[in-house]
Amino acid sequence: MLTIGRIRALALLAVLAFATAGTIGWGAKRRNGIYVNLKQHRLYEYHHGKLKGRFRISSGTGRPSRKAKNTRTPRGNFHVLRKKPGWVKSPLGKLYYPLYFDRGGDAIHGGGVTRARSSHGCIHIPLKSAKAFYKRNPVGTRVYIR
């Protein structure tokens, strides 16, 4: 039988679990970096501990295509390895202001954003936000993908 004290404790735990659902695995304090939540299709950009950008994203489908065998967006801790301004041609299509975060060519770049997974593994942010996002995040910026 649950007492009132136990019910209150369980309710508090439930509230805390929902409040921190988007931050699991990233620690309590977010400092500088790009945080991508693949389940929520969201990207959060932090500079000096303050949220500077929040975007809806599209990520990899996870299904092989004619152009790419592996279309899953990688999970883990990365950093921006290199950047290229403007439109860039790649074997899988054009990228707008890409920030490459792994050696396999995956990048965060401007592209079509839907509510579903739709890319070959890259993370698409809205085209209208890509140039400013590119300018705010130098090579070496940390990228956390969960």
Secondary structure, DSSP 8 states (H G I E B T S, - for coil): ---HHHHHHHHHHHHHHHHTGGGTTS-S---SEEEEETTTTEEEEEETTEEEEEEE-B-B--S--SS-S------EEEE--EE--SEEEETTEEEEEEEE-STT--EEEE----SS--BSS-EEE-HHHHHHHHHHS-TT-EEEE-
